[in-house]
Amino acid sequence: DYLNKARLELSAERQKLRQLLASRRAANALNSMADYSKESRKDQLVELEAKVEAMKKKLVEEEARRDAERRSMLQLELEAVRYSAGFVTDREVAADLERLT
């Protein structure tokens, strides 16, 4: 009788330990999933920040290119006005065109 009671108690303790172990494993799995999700979001944020920086760089390069084109066109217009007003000679215009092209 005493032996049966001890066996039942031992079996109950084993069951409690199994449940505790299962709940601990479940908690660890949830923590791992949360950590993975957190790291995944961090990785996504880093990727997005890199894309934004690349877009900013492209925008700056595009603005610089447009500014250079605009300056070139203004320079050509100025040369045309100067020539038509008689401020420069044909030779100076030819030299300027050679320099610009």
C-alpha positions in Angstrom: 0.0 0.0 0.0 2.8 2.4 1.0 4.7 1.4 -2.2 1.7 2.1 -4.4 1.1 5.5 -2.8 4.8 6.4 -3.4 4.5 5.2 -7.0 1.4 7.4 -7.5 3.2 10.4 -6.0 6.2 9.8 -8.1 4.1 9.5 -11.2 2.3 12.7 -10.3 5.6 14.5 -9.8 6.9 13.2 -13.2 3.7 14.5 -14.8 4.2 17.9 -13.2 7.8 17.9 -14.4 6.7 17.0 -17.9 4.2 19.8 -17.9 6.7 22.3 -16.5 9.2 21.2 -19.2 6.6 21.5 -21.9 5.6 25.0 -20.8 9.3 26.1 -20.5 9.9 24.8 -24.0 6.8 26.7 -25.3 8.0 29.8 -23.5 11.5 29.5 -25.1 9.9 28.9 -28.5 7.8 32.1 -28.1 10.8 34.1 -27.0 12.8 32.8 -29.9 10.0 33.7 -32.3 9.8 37.2 -30.8 13.5 37.6 -31.0 13.5 36.5 -34.7 10.6 38.9 -35.4 12.5 41.7 -33.8 15.7 41.0 -35.7 13.7 40.6 -38.9 12.2 44.1 -38.4 15.6 45.5 -37.6 16.9 44.0 -40.8 14.0 45.4 -42.8 14.6 48.8 -41.3 18.3 48.7 -42.2 17.4 47.7 -45.8 14.9 50.5 -46.1 17.3 53.1 -44.7 19.9 51.9 -47.3 17.3 52.3 -50.1 16.4 55.8 -48.8 20.1 56.8 -48.8 20.6 55.4 -52.3 17.5 57.4 -53.5 18.9 60.5 -51.9 22.2 60.0 -53.6 20.5 59.5 -57.0 18.4 62.6 -56.4 21.5 64.7 -55.6 23.3 63.4 -58.7 20.3 64.1 -60.9 20.0 67.6 -59.6 23.7 68.2 -60.2 23.3 66.9 -63.8 20.3 69.2 -64.4 22.2 72.1 -63.0 25.1 71.5 -65.2 22.8 71.2 -68.3 21.1 74.4 -67.3 24.4 76.3 -66.9 25.5 75.0 -70.2 22.3 76.1 -71.9 22.5 79.6 -70.2 26.2 79.9 -71.3 25.2 79.1 -74.9 22.3 81.6 -74.8 24.7 84.2 -73.4 27.2 83.6 -76.2 24.4 83.8 -78.8 23.2 87.1 -77.3 26.8 88.5 -77.1 27.4 87.5 -80.7 24.2 88.9 -82.1 24.8 92.2 -80.2 28.3 92.4 -81.8 30.3 92.1 -78.6 32.3 89.1 -79.9 34.0 88.2 -83.1 33.4 85.1 -85.2 36.8 83.8 -84.1 35.9 84.2 -80.4 32.6 82.4 -80.9 34.4 79.6 -82.7 36.9 79.3 -79.9 34.2 79.4 -77.3 32.2 76.7 -79.1 35.3 74.6 -79.5 35.9 74.9 -75.7 32.3 74.1 -74.9 32.1 71.0 -77.1 
